[in-house]
């Protein structure tokens, strides 16, 4: 009986070993798995763009909010006053520019008047020159007195002087127009500067109301009413639930046949009886050690080969019931059947990424 029982145990062990070997040869050797995997999300840190005292806190811890919802309100009295001051400066600059525009119109009228005076002086000069030539001919033939010729000559000289004066006045008026144009351009630049200052003041005023940049759940809320904050102060964290993904750290020797697009079986430690199927989305551009604070330097002479791990990002279906309950930081176990082909178009890219990763 003892021999029969012993033989039966041996037969059972051989059967179990054969079954395990068969499963390993047909299934298990193609499955790469790791428990060095966690749920992640692109969590955003909410911080103010301005400094001031918090007047209102409109969110609670773990509250779900939509895009654009008001989260915090900073006291805006100082910023409203600065915006009003900037508006007054803009109004003053606009009035100054309008004044210079009117002065330019008036100066153009003065130029037209000076141009008319030049034309009149030219006509008077032409008449005086004709009189001078006429009396010069008459005087030479003794038909007119010498005094009359001298009077005509004096009138011609006065006409020449008057023309020179009119031309000088026209040049001065034109130069004044150029000066006014330069001054107007300067005032327009000041107006642009004032408008830019007004835009900044209004932007600061708008930034007193802090809104959610995307939909999600509020966590790690640190802001309180009356607290003084400044740019960079962490007010809260916003987690974009249920848009989560898995980061699985596979060994470099496991990446040989992995490709983007391959399905990944995921078991969450918090829900051991449930599974969700994700998809390999991408491979990290380097191993995790390369992104550490102190990357390893193997050129020191004391070399010990350590198998490296490469983070693999796995996308999860947002409509899966289990995904709705997942939270960043949860531990998971990821299994990938490398026999399953990736969709067309992703295999080539996966080959390049996996080879570069290795």
C-alpha positions as CSV (number, residue, x, y, z in Angstrom):
1,X,0.0,0.0,0.0
2,X,2.8,2.3,0.8
3,X,4.4,1.7,-2.6
4,X,1.1,2.3,-4.3
5,X,0.6,5.6,-2.5
6,X,4.2,6.6,-3.3
7,X,3.7,5.8,-6.9
8,X,0.4,7.7,-7.0
9,X,2.1,10.8,-5.5
10,X,4.9,10.5,-8.0
11,X,2.4,10.2,-10.8
12,X,0.5,13.3,-9.6
13,X,3.7,15.3,-9.3
14,X,4.7,14.3,-12.8
15,X,1.3,15.2,-14.1
16,X,1.4,18.6,-12.4
17,X,4.9,19.2,-13.6
18,X,3.9,18.2,-17.1
19,X,0.9,20.4,-17.0
20,X,2.9,23.3,-15.7
21,X,5.6,22.8,-18.3
22,X,3.0,22.6,-21.0
23,X,1.4,25.9,-19.8
24,X,4.8,27.5,-19.5
25,X,5.7,26.4,-23.1
26,X,2.4,27.5,-24.6
27,X,1.4,30.5,-22.4
28,X,3.4,31.7,-19.5
29,X,6.7,32.2,-21.3
30,X,5.1,34.8,-23.6
31,X,3.5,36.8,-20.7
32,X,5.6,39.6,-19.2
33,X,4.3,40.9,-15.8
34,X,5.4,43.2,-13.1
35,X,4.0,44.4,-9.8
36,X,6.2,47.5,-9.9
37,X,3.3,49.5,-11.3
38,X,1.1,52.3,-10.0
39,X,-1.9,54.4,-11.0
40,X,-1.0,57.9,-12.1
41,X,-2.8,61.1,-13.3
42,X,-1.7,64.4,-14.7
43,X,-2.4,66.2,-11.4
44,X,-2.3,70.0,-11.5
45,X,-1.1,72.2,-8.7
46,X,-3.3,75.3,-8.3
47,X,-1.3,78.5,-7.5
48,X,-2.1,82.2,-7.8
49,X,-0.5,84.5,-10.3
50,X,-0.7,87.5,-8.0
51,X,-0.1,88.1,-4.3
52,X,-2.8,89.1,-1.8
53,X,-5.1,87.8,0.9
54,X,-7.6,85.1,0.2
55,X,-11.2,86.4,0.6
56,X,-13.2,83.3,-0.4
57,X,-12.6,79.6,-0.6
58,X,-15.3,78.0,-2.7
59,X,-14.1,74.4,-2.8
60,X,-14.0,71.6,-0.3
61,X,-11.6,68.7,0.0
62,X,-12.4,65.8,-2.4
63,X,-15.0,67.9,-4.2
64,X,-15.6,67.3,-7.9
65,X,-15.6,70.5,-10.0
66,X,-15.9,71.3,-13.7
67,X,-13.7,73.4,-16.0
68,X,-14.0,77.1,-15.2
69,X,-15.5,76.7,-11.7
70,X,-14.3,79.3,-9.2
71,X,-12.0,77.8,-6.6
72,X,-10.6,80.7,-4.7
73,X,-11.1,84.5,-4.7
74,X,-8.3,86.9,-3.6
75,X,-9.1,90.4,-2.2
76,X,-9.3,92.6,-5.3
77,X,-9.6,96.1,-3.9
78,X,-6.0,97.1,-4.5
79,X,-6.1,95.6,-8.0
80,X,-9.4,97.4,-8.9
81,X,-7.9,100.7,-7.8
82,X,-4.8,100.1,-10.0
83,X,-7.1,99.2,-12.9
84,X,-9.0,102.5,-12.4
85,X,-5.8,104.4,-12.2
86,X,-4.6,102.8,-15.4
87,X,-7.9,103.7,-17.1
88,X,-7.4,107.3,-16.1
89,X,-3.9,107.4,-17.5
90,X,-5.2,105.9,-20.8
91,X,-8.0,108.5,-21.0
92,X,-5.4,111.3,-20.4
93,X,-3.1,109.9,-23.1
94,X,-6.0,109.6,-25.5
95,X,-7.0,113.2,-24.9
96,X,-3.4,114.3,-25.5
97,X,-3.2,112.4,-28.8
98,X,-6.5,114.0,-29.9
99,X,-5.1,117.4,-29.0
100,X,-2.1,116.9,-31.1
101,X,-4.3,115.7,-34.0
102,X,-6.2,119.0,-33.8
103,X,-3.0,120.9,-33.6
104,X,-1.8,119.1,-36.8
105,X,-4.9,120.1,-38.6
106,X,-4.5,123.7,-37.4
107,X,-0.8,123.6,-38.4
108,X,-1.8,122.4,-41.9
109,X,-4.1,125.3,-42.2
110,X,-1.2,127.7,-41.2
111,X,1.0,126.1,-43.9
112,X,-1.7,126.6,-46.5
113,X,-2.0,130.3,-45.4
114,X,1.8,130.6,-45.6
115,X,1.8,129.1,-49.1
116,X,-0.9,131.6,-50.1
117,X,1.3,134.4,-48.8
118,X,4.3,133.1,-50.8
119,X,2.1,133.0,-54.0
120,X,0.9,136.6,-53.3
121,X,4.5,137.7,-52.7
122,X,5.7,136.1,-56.0
123,X,2.9,138.0,-57.9
124,X,3.9,141.3,-56.3
125,X,7.5,140.6,-57.1
126,X,6.8,139.9,-60.7
127,X,4.7,143.1,-61.0
128,X,7.5,145.2,-59.3
129,X,10.1,143.8,-61.6
130,X,8.1,144.6,-64.7
131,X,7.6,148.2,-63.4
132,X,11.3,148.5,-62.8
133,X,12.2,147.3,-66.3
134,X,9.5,149.6,-67.8
135,X,10.8,152.7,-65.9
136,X,14.4,151.8,-66.6
137,X,13.6,151.9,-70.4
138,X,11.6,155.2,-70.0
139,X,14.4,156.8,-67.9
140,X,17.0,155.9,-70.5
141,X,15.0,157.7,-73.1
142,X,14.2,160.6,-70.7
143,X,10.4,159.8,-70.8
144,X,10.4,159.3,-67.0
145,X,12.2,160.9,-64.2
146,X,15.1,159.3,-62.4
147,X,13.2,159.5,-59.1
148,X,10.3,157.4,-60.6
149,X,12.8,154.7,-61.6
150,X,14.4,154.7,-58.2
151,X,10.9,154.3,-56.6
152,X,10.1,151.3,-58.9
153,X,13.5,149.8,-58.1
154,X,12.9,150.2,-54.4
155,X,9.4,148.6,-54.8
156,X,11.0,145.6,-56.6
157,X,13.6,145.2,-53.8
158,X,10.8,145.3,-51.2
159,X,8.9,142.7,-53.1
160,X,12.0,140.4,-53.2
161,X,12.4,140.8,-49.4
162,X,8.7,140.2,-48.8
163,X,8.9,137.0,-50.9
164,X,11.9,135.8,-48.9
165,X,10.1,136.5,-45.7
166,X,7.0,134.6,-46.9
167,X,9.1,131.6,-47.9
168,X,10.9,131.6,-44.6
169,X,7.5,131.7,-42.8
170,X,6.4,128.8,-45.0
171,X,9.5,126.8,-44.1
172,X,9.0,127.5,-40.4
173,X,5.4,126.4,-40.5
174,X,6.4,123.2,-42.3
175,X,9.1,122.5,-39.7
176,X,6.6,123.1,-37.0
177,X,4.4,120.5,-38.6
178,X,7.2,118.0,-38.5
179,X,7.8,118.8,-34.8
180,X,4.1,118.3,-34.0
181,X,4.1,115.0,-35.8
182,X,7.1,113.8,-33.8
183,X,5.4,114.9,-30.6
184,X,2.2,113.1,-31.6
185,X,4.1,109.9,-32.3
186,X,5.7,110.3,-28.8
187,X,2.2,110.7,-27.2
188,X,0.9,107.7,-29.2
189,X,3.8,105.6,-27.8
190,X,2.8,106.8,-24.3
191,X,-0.8,105.9,-25.1
192,X,0.3,102.4,-26.2
193,X,2.3,102.0,-23.0
194,X,-0.7,103.2,-20.9
195,X,-3.0,100.7,-22.7
196,X,-0.4,97.9,-22.0
197,X,-0.4,98.9,-18.3
198,X,-4.2,98.9,-18.3
199,X,-4.2,95.4,-19.8
200,X,-1.8,94.2,-17.1
201,X,-3.9,95.8,-14.4
202,X,-7.1,94.2,-15.8
203,X,-5.3,90.9,-16.0
204,X,-4.2,91.1,-12.4
205,X,-7.8,92.0,-11.5
206,X,-9.1,89.0,-13.4
207,X,-6.5,86.8,-11.7
208,X,-8.0,87.5,-8.3
209,X,-10.5,84.9,-9.2
210,X,-8.8,81.5,-9.5
211,X,-10.8,79.0,-11.7
212,X,-10.3,75.4,-12.4
213,X,-8.2,74.8,-15.5
214,X,-9.8,71.4,-16.1
215,X,-12.4,69.2,-14.6
216,X,-11.4,66.9,-11.7
217,X,-11.4,66.4,-7.9
218,X,-9.9,68.8,-5.4
219,X,-7.2,67.4,-3.1
220,X,-4.6,68.6,-0.6
221,X,-6.4,71.9,-0.1
222,X,-4.1,74.2,1.9
223,X,-5.7,77.6,1.3
224,X,-7.7,79.3,4.0
225,X,-9.6,82.5,4.2
226,X,-7.4,85.4,5.2
227,X,-4.2,83.6,4.2
228,X,-1.6,85.7,2.4
229,X,-0.5,84.0,-0.8
230,X,1.9,84.9,-3.6
231,X,2.8,83.4,-7.0
232,X,3.9,79.8,-6.5
233,X,2.0,79.2,-3.3
234,X,0.3,75.8,-3.5
235,X,-3.4,76.3,-2.8
236,X,-4.7,72.9,-3.8
237,X,-4.2,70.0,-6.1
238,X,-6.6,69.2,-8.9
239,X,-6.7,65.5,-10.0
240,X,-8.3,65.0,-13.4
241,X,-10.5,62.0,-12.4
242,X,-11.3,59.6,-14.0
243,X,-8.6,60.3,-16.6
244,X,-5.9,58.1,-15.0
245,X,-3.2,55.8,-16.5
246,X,-0.8,53.2,-15.3
247,X,3.0,53.5,-15.2
248,X,4.6,50.0,-15.1
249,X,8.3,49.7,-14.6
250,X,9.3,46.6,-16.6
251,X,12.8,45.2,-16.6
252,X,14.9,45.9,-19.7
253,X,14.9,42.2,-20.5
254,X,11.1,42.2,-20.6
255,X,10.8,44.8,-23.4
256,X,12.0,42.7,-26.3
257,X,8.6,41.9,-27.8
258,X,6.5,44.8,-26.3
259,X,5.0,47.2,-28.7
260,X,2.7,50.3,-28.3
261,X,-0.9,49.2,-28.9
262,X,-0.6,45.8,-27.2
263,X,-3.3,45.0,-24.6
264,X,-2.3,44.9,-20.9
265,X,-4.2,43.0,-18.2
266,X,-4.3,45.0,-15.0
267,X,-5.2,43.8,-11.5
268,X,-5.6,46.5,-8.8
269,X,-4.5,45.5,-5.3
270,X,-7.4,47.4,-3.9
271,X,-9.9,45.4,-6.0
272,X,-8.3,42.0,-6.4
273,X,-11.4,40.3,-7.8
274,X,-11.7,42.7,-10.7
275,X,-9.6,43.2,-13.9
276,X,-9.3,45.9,-16.5
277,X,-7.7,45.8,-19.9
278,X,-5.5,48.7,-20.9
279,X,-3.3,49.5,-23.9
280,X,0.4,50.1,-24.1
281,X,0.7,53.8,-25.0
282,X,4.4,54.6,-24.9
283,X,7.8,53.8,-23.5
284,X,9.9,56.2,-21.5
285,X,12.9,57.8,-23.4
286,X,15.3,56.4,-20.7
287,X,15.4,54.1,-17.8
288,X,14.2,55.3,-14.4
289,X,17.8,55.6,-13.1
290,X,18.6,58.2,-15.7
291,X,16.0,60.5,-14.3
292,X,17.0,60.1,-10.7
293,X,18.6,62.9,-8.7
294,X,22.0,61.3,-8.8
295,X,22.3,59.2,-12.0
296,X,24.7,56.2,-11.7
297,X,28.2,56.7,-13.0
298,X,29.6,53.3,-14.0
299,X,33.0,54.7,-15.0
300,X,34.3,54.7,-11.5
301,X,36.0,51.3,-11.7
302,X,33.7,49.5,-9.3
303,X,31.1,48.2,-11.8
304,X,28.1,46.0,-10.8
305,X,25.6,45.2,-13.5
306,X,22.1,45.8,-12.4
307,X,19.0,45.1,-14.5
308,X,17.4,48.5,-15.3
309,X,13.7,49.2,-15.4
310,X,12.0,51.3,-18.0
311,X,8.7,53.0,-17.3
312,X,5.9,52.0,-19.7
313,X,2.8,54.1,-19.9
314,X,-0.5,52.2,-20.2
315,X,-3.7,53.9,-21.1
316,X,-7.0,52.8,-19.4
317,X,-10.5,53.0,-20.9
318,X,-12.3,55.9,-19.2
319,X,-15.7,54.3,-19.5
320,X,-14.7,51.1,-17.6
321,X,-16.6,50.8,-14.2
322,X,-13.4,50.0,-12.3
323,X,-11.5,52.9,-13.8
324,X,-14.1,55.3,-12.2
325,X,-13.0,54.1,-8.8
326,X,-9.2,54.2,-9.4
327,X,-7.1,56.9,-7.6
328,X,-3.5,57.9,-8.4
329,X,-1.0,56.1,-6.2
330,X,-2.8,52.7,-6.1
331,X,-0.6,49.7,-6.7
332,X,-1.4,47.3,-9.6
333,X,0.0,44.3,-11.3
334,X,0.4,44.4,-15.1
335,X,0.6,41.4,-17.4
336,X,1.2,41.7,-21.1
337,X,0.9,38.8,-23.6
338,X,3.6,39.6,-26.1
339,X,2.2,37.2,-28.6
340,X,-0.7,39.6,-29.3
341,X,0.1,41.9,-32.2
342,X,-0.2,45.7,-31.9
343,X,-2.6,47.5,-34.2
344,X,-1.2,48.5,-37.6
345,X,0.9,51.7,-37.6
346,X,2.0,51.3,-34.0
347,X,4.3,48.3,-34.3
348,X,7.0,50.1,-36.2
349,X,7.1,52.9,-33.7
350,X,7.0,50.4,-30.9
351,X,10.0,48.6,-32.3
352,X,12.0,51.8,-32.5
353,X,11.1,52.8,-29.0
354,X,11.7,49.4,-27.4
355,X,15.0,49.0,-29.1
356,X,16.1,52.5,-28.0
357,X,14.9,51.7,-24.5
358,X,17.0,48.5,-24.4
